[in-house]
Amino acid sequence: MPKDRLELVSLAGLFVAVSLLLLFVFAPFFPLLSLAIVFTIFLRRPYERLTNIFGGWKNLAALLTVALTLAFCIVPLFFLGVQIYKEAQGLSAGSQFISSIQTAIENPLRQIFPAFTFDINSFVGNALVMISDNLGSLVYQTLYIILEIFLMLLTLFFFLRDGKDMLAYLVKVSPFGKKATTEIMDKMYQTVQSVIKGTFFNALIRWALIWIAFSLFGIPNAILWSSIGGVVGAIPGLGTPFAFVPAVLYLYLGGDTLGALGMALAGVLIIILVDNILTSYFFGKGSSVSPIFVLFSILGGILFFGPLGFILGPLVLSVFLSVVHGYGLEEHRA
């Protein structure tokens, strides 16, 4: 083998070996780093505005951006998770709400199939166990969670402050060339903005509206059921109705016909606002990805990463779509 080729093969082998070692080193912090990247993309414009206000003082602008993120995003989400965990722990699978839904399903079908039974308790029980297991770690592993939040915020600070320099260096050393790398990164930014915003903000707005409706009409454990509805609502065309139909049945079977009518009307309004208007608005910007793929990225992300998979799953999908887009550009040039 010629000496030049031997050196090239050796260098390539060394690069692969070191890359694998680095992957193992960074693997425990992958969710943390991914969240920092997502927050950096969302907060880039506010950070740049603060930088202009402070006369180009990046450290102060980044520090203030991180502090606002902690105060208005992370802390409220943490306490929301604690409240959902408490309601899941205190809810028995045989609660009045669940029993009403089971009765509403069983009674009509028993007129046709007398032996029909529908054990909804087992499904709900499994769901509550999953919620308790995942959110329980957020409640009891306090010191570990605080450390992870600190590391994520520290990473966010440096990503905000030094992000442009990092990207410039990545473009410089990329084997794909400056133009192709820039196009891939621009597409990745647009896709992440579209998919993550469409996933997160849609779910957050849907959860808030369902929680308001459930609270106004007296649905028990409103925060828990609205949170489940916010996630289940991601199922295209079916999710939001599935969140409201049980609540309507519960009110109707309890004798509150007017409340059931009001709940049904609220469900229709939320379907129109969130599932149609907001979904089209968010997903129409920067990405033409089908909502069904977003749904599977959410479900697969939750199964693989745990609760953070709700964000990390769509993030992986966004990166994949960006790489495919970049590959398509290279094929077109060839």
C-alpha positions as CSV (number, residue, x, y, z in Angstrom):
1,M,0.0,0.0,0.0
2,P,1.4,3.5,-0.9
3,K,2.5,5.6,2.0
4,D,0.0,8.4,1.3
5,R,-2.9,6.0,1.1
6,L,-1.7,4.3,4.3
7,E,-1.6,7.6,6.1
8,L,-5.1,8.5,4.8
9,V,-6.6,5.1,6.0
10,S,-4.9,5.5,9.3
11,L,-6.2,9.0,9.8
12,A,-9.7,7.9,8.8
13,G,-9.5,4.9,11.3
14,L,-8.3,7.2,14.0
15,F,-11.1,9.7,13.3
16,V,-13.8,7.0,13.5
17,A,-12.4,5.6,16.7
18,V,-12.2,9.0,18.4
19,S,-15.6,9.9,17.2
20,L,-17.1,6.7,18.7
21,L,-15.4,7.4,22.0
22,L,-16.7,11.0,21.9
23,L,-20.2,9.7,21.2
24,F,-20.1,7.5,24.3
25,V,-18.8,10.4,26.4
26,F,-21.6,12.7,25.2
27,A,-24.4,10.1,25.1
28,P,-25.6,10.7,28.7
29,F,-26.0,14.4,27.9
30,F,-27.7,14.0,24.6
31,P,-31.2,15.1,25.9
32,L,-29.7,18.0,27.8
33,L,-27.7,19.2,24.7
34,S,-30.7,18.7,22.4
35,L,-32.9,20.8,24.7
36,A,-30.3,23.5,24.8
37,I,-30.2,23.6,21.0
38,V,-34.0,23.8,20.8
39,F,-34.1,26.7,23.3
40,T,-31.2,28.4,21.4
41,I,-33.2,28.3,18.2
42,F,-36.3,29.7,19.9
43,L,-34.5,32.4,21.8
44,R,-32.1,33.6,19.1
45,R,-34.1,36.7,18.2
46,P,-34.8,37.8,21.7
47,Y,-31.2,37.3,22.6
48,E,-30.1,39.4,19.6
49,R,-32.5,42.2,20.6
50,L,-31.1,42.2,24.1
51,T,-27.6,42.3,22.7
52,N,-28.5,45.4,20.7
53,I,-30.1,47.0,23.7
54,F,-27.0,46.4,25.9
55,G,-24.7,47.8,23.3
56,G,-23.3,44.4,22.1
57,W,-22.6,43.1,25.6
58,K,-23.2,39.4,24.8
59,N,-22.6,38.0,28.3
60,L,-25.3,40.2,29.9
61,A,-27.7,39.5,27.1
62,A,-27.2,35.7,27.3
63,L,-27.4,35.7,31.1
64,L,-30.7,37.7,31.1
65,T,-32.1,35.4,28.3
66,V,-31.3,32.3,30.4
67,A,-32.8,33.9,33.6
68,L,-36.0,34.7,31.8
69,T,-36.2,31.2,30.4
70,L,-35.8,29.7,33.8
71,A,-38.4,32.0,35.4
72,F,-41.1,31.8,32.7
73,C,-40.6,28.4,31.2
74,I,-38.7,25.8,33.1
75,V,-40.0,26.5,36.6
76,P,-43.7,26.6,35.6
77,L,-43.2,23.4,33.6
78,F,-41.6,21.7,36.6
79,F,-44.5,22.6,38.9
80,L,-47.0,21.6,36.2
81,G,-45.3,18.2,36.1
82,V,-45.5,17.9,39.9
83,Q,-49.2,18.7,39.9
84,I,-49.9,16.2,37.1
85,Y,-48.0,13.5,39.1
86,K,-50.0,14.3,42.2
87,E,-53.3,14.0,40.4
88,A,-52.2,10.7,38.7
89,Q,-51.1,9.3,42.1
90,G,-54.4,10.3,43.7
91,L,-56.6,9.1,40.9
92,S,-58.1,5.6,41.2
93,A,-58.8,3.7,38.0
94,G,-62.4,3.2,39.3
95,S,-63.1,7.0,39.6
96,Q,-66.5,8.4,38.8
97,F,-65.3,10.0,35.6
98,I,-63.8,6.7,34.2
99,S,-66.9,4.7,35.4
100,S,-69.2,7.1,33.5
101,I,-67.3,6.6,30.3
102,Q,-67.3,2.8,30.7
103,T,-71.1,2.8,31.3
104,A,-71.7,5.1,28.3
105,I,-69.8,2.6,26.0
106,E,-71.1,-0.6,27.5
107,N,-74.8,0.0,27.8
108,P,-75.6,0.8,24.1
109,L,-73.5,-2.2,22.9
110,R,-75.1,-4.6,25.4
111,Q,-78.4,-3.9,23.7
112,I,-76.9,-5.7,20.7
113,F,-74.3,-7.9,22.4
114,P,-75.5,-8.8,25.9
115,A,-72.1,-10.3,26.9
116,F,-70.1,-7.3,25.8
117,T,-67.7,-5.8,28.4
118,F,-65.2,-3.0,28.0
119,D,-62.6,-2.8,30.8
120,I,-61.5,0.8,30.5
121,N,-59.9,0.6,34.0
122,S,-57.0,-1.5,32.7
123,F,-56.2,0.9,29.9
124,V,-56.4,3.9,32.2
125,G,-54.5,2.1,34.9
126,N,-51.6,1.4,32.6
127,A,-51.6,5.0,31.4
128,L,-51.5,6.3,35.0
129,V,-48.7,4.0,35.9
130,M,-46.6,5.3,33.0
131,I,-47.3,8.9,34.0
132,S,-46.4,8.2,37.6
133,D,-43.2,6.3,36.7
134,N,-42.0,9.1,34.4
135,L,-43.0,12.1,36.3
136,G,-42.1,10.6,39.7
137,S,-38.5,10.9,38.8
138,L,-39.0,14.6,38.4
139,V,-40.5,14.8,41.9
140,Y,-38.1,12.6,43.9
141,Q,-34.8,13.0,42.1
142,T,-34.7,16.7,43.0
143,L,-30.9,17.2,43.2
144,Y,-30.3,15.3,39.9
145,I,-33.0,17.3,38.1
146,I,-31.5,20.6,39.5
147,L,-28.1,19.6,38.2
148,E,-29.4,18.7,34.8
149,I,-31.3,22.0,34.6
150,F,-28.2,23.9,35.6
151,L,-26.1,22.2,33.0
152,M,-28.8,22.8,30.3
153,L,-29.0,26.5,31.2
154,L,-25.2,26.7,31.2
155,T,-25.1,25.1,27.8
156,L,-27.8,27.5,26.6
157,F,-25.7,30.5,27.8
158,F,-22.7,29.4,25.7
159,F,-24.8,28.4,22.7
160,L,-26.4,31.8,22.7
161,R,-23.2,33.7,23.2
162,D,-20.9,31.7,21.0
163,G,-23.4,30.0,18.6
164,K,-22.5,32.0,15.5
165,D,-18.8,31.3,16.0
166,M,-19.5,27.6,16.5
167,L,-21.6,27.5,13.3
168,A,-19.0,29.4,11.3
169,Y,-16.3,26.9,12.4
170,L,-18.6,23.9,11.5
171,V,-19.2,25.4,8.1
172,K,-15.4,25.8,7.6
173,V,-14.5,22.2,8.5
174,S,-17.5,20.5,6.9
175,P,-16.6,18.0,4.2
176,F,-19.8,19.0,2.3
177,G,-18.4,22.4,1.3
178,K,-19.4,25.8,2.5
179,K,-22.5,26.3,0.3
180,A,-24.0,22.9,0.8
181,T,-23.4,23.0,4.6
182,T,-24.9,26.5,4.8
183,E,-28.0,25.4,2.9
184,I,-28.4,22.3,5.1
185,M,-28.1,24.3,8.3
186,D,-30.6,26.9,7.0
187,K,-33.1,24.2,6.2
188,M,-32.5,22.6,9.6
189,Y,-33.2,25.9,11.3
190,Q,-36.4,26.3,9.4
191,T,-37.5,22.7,9.9
192,V,-36.8,22.8,13.6
193,Q,-38.6,26.1,14.0
194,S,-41.6,24.6,12.1
195,V,-41.8,21.1,13.6
196,I,-40.9,21.9,17.2
197,K,-43.0,25.0,17.4
198,G,-45.9,23.3,15.7
199,T,-45.6,20.4,18.2
200,F,-44.8,22.2,21.4
201,F,-47.0,25.3,21.1
202,N,-49.9,23.4,19.6
203,A,-49.8,21.0,22.5
204,L,-49.4,23.8,25.0
205,I,-52.2,25.9,23.6
206,R,-54.4,22.8,23.3
207,W,-53.7,21.8,26.9
208,A,-54.4,25.3,28.2
209,L,-57.8,25.6,26.4
210,I,-58.8,22.0,27.4
211,W,-57.8,22.7,31.0
212,I,-59.9,26.0,31.0
213,A,-62.9,24.1,29.5
214,F,-62.6,21.2,31.9
215,S,-62.2,23.5,34.9
216,L,-65.2,25.7,34.0
217,F,-67.5,22.6,33.5
218,G,-66.3,20.8,36.7
219,I,-64.4,17.8,35.2
220,P,-62.4,16.2,38.0
221,N,-58.6,16.2,37.9
222,A,-58.7,18.8,35.1
223,I,-55.0,19.3,34.9
224,L,-54.3,15.6,34.4
225,W,-56.9,14.9,31.8
226,S,-56.2,18.1,29.9
227,S,-52.5,17.2,29.8
228,I,-53.3,13.8,28.4
229,G,-55.7,15.5,25.9
230,G,-53.0,17.9,24.9
231,V,-50.7,15.0,23.9
232,V,-53.4,12.7,22.5
233,G,-54.7,15.7,20.5
234,A,-51.6,15.4,18.3
235,I,-53.3,12.5,16.5
236,P,-54.4,14.1,13.2
237,G,-58.2,14.5,13.0
238,L,-59.0,12.3,16.0
239,G,-57.0,13.4,19.0
240,T,-58.9,16.4,20.2
241,P,-62.4,14.8,19.8
242,F,-61.1,11.9,21.8
243,A,-60.2,14.3,24.6
244,F,-63.7,15.9,24.7
245,V,-66.1,13.0,24.0
246,P,-65.5,11.4,27.4
247,A,-66.0,14.8,29.2
248,V,-69.2,15.4,27.3
249,L,-70.5,11.9,28.2
250,Y,-69.5,12.4,31.8
251,L,-71.5,15.6,32.0
252,Y,-74.5,14.2,30.1
253,L,-74.7,11.0,32.2
254,G,-74.4,13.1,35.3
255,G,-77.6,15.0,34.3
256,D,-75.9,18.2,33.2
257,T,-77.3,18.4,29.7
258,L,-76.5,22.2,29.3
259,G,-72.9,21.6,30.5
260,A,-72.5,18.7,28.1
261,L,-73.7,21.0,25.3
262,G,-71.3,23.7,26.4
263,M,-68.4,21.2,26.6
264,A,-69.2,19.9,23.1
265,L,-69.2,23.5,21.7
266,A,-65.9,24.2,23.4
267,G,-64.4,21.1,21.8
268,V,-65.6,22.2,18.3
269,L,-64.0,25.7,18.9
270,I,-60.7,24.2,20.0
271,I,-60.6,21.8,17.0
272,I,-61.2,24.7,14.7
273,L,-58.6,27.0,16.4
274,V,-55.8,24.5,17.2
275,D,-56.2,21.5,14.9
276,N,-56.8,23.6,11.8
277,I,-55.8,27.3,12.1
278,L,-52.7,27.0,14.3
279,T,-51.5,23.7,12.9
280,S,-51.6,25.1,9.4
281,Y,-49.8,28.3,10.6
282,F,-46.9,26.5,12.4
283,F,-46.4,23.6,10.0
284,G,-46.8,25.8,7.0
285,K,-43.6,27.7,7.9
286,G,-40.4,26.1,6.7
287,S,-41.6,22.5,6.5
288,S,-44.2,20.4,4.5
289,V,-43.9,17.4,6.8
290,S,-47.1,15.4,7.3
291,P,-48.6,15.6,10.8
292,I,-48.7,11.8,10.9
293,F,-44.9,11.6,10.9
294,V,-44.9,14.2,13.6
295,L,-47.2,12.0,15.6
296,F,-45.0,9.0,15.3
297,S,-41.9,11.0,16.2
298,I,-43.7,12.1,19.4
299,L,-44.8,8.6,20.4
300,G,-41.4,7.1,19.5
301,G,-39.6,9.9,21.2
302,I,-41.5,9.4,24.4
303,L,-40.9,5.6,24.3
304,F,-37.2,6.1,23.7
305,F,-36.3,9.2,25.6
306,G,-39.1,9.3,28.2
307,P,-41.1,12.6,28.8
308,L,-38.4,14.7,27.0
309,G,-39.2,12.6,23.9
310,F,-42.2,14.9,23.3
311,I,-39.6,17.5,22.1
312,L,-36.6,15.3,21.2
313,G,-38.6,13.0,18.9
314,P,-39.7,15.8,16.6
315,L,-36.2,17.3,16.8
316,V,-34.7,14.0,15.4
317,L,-37.3,14.1,12.7
318,S,-36.3,17.7,11.9
319,V,-32.7,16.9,11.6
320,F,-33.4,13.9,9.4
321,L,-35.5,16.0,7.0
322,S,-32.8,18.6,6.8
323,V,-30.2,16.0,6.0
324,V,-32.4,14.5,3.3
325,H,-33.0,18.0,1.9
326,G,-29.2,18.5,1.8
327,Y,-28.6,15.2,0.1
328,G,-31.3,16.1,-2.5
329,L,-29.4,19.3,-3.3
330,E,-26.2,17.5,-3.8
331,E,-27.8,14.9,-6.1
332,H,-29.4,17.8,-8.1
333,R,-26.0,19.5,-8.5
334,A,-24.4,16.2,-9.6
